[in-house]
Amino acid sequence: MEFSFWYDETYTYKGYITADSEEEARKIIEQVQLGEISINDLPSFQCKDKGYTLEIDEGTLEDLNG
């Protein structure tokens, strides 16, 4: 038998970049938020894993066998 269900995964990171000023750092981060550049293209980008959560919506369990 086959069943489906919905779930959410959240990975949380703390990122680090280099910039000449806070203003420049904010502009660079905004470029990522606007989709103009990838987070991996940030200057001297590094990150540290901060957490992970998994939420399963048991109410969405559906029998796919008819």
Secondary structure by P-SEA (a helix, b strand, c coil): ccccccbbbbbbbbbbbbcccaaaaaaaaaaaaacccccccccbbbbbbcbbbbbbcccccccccc
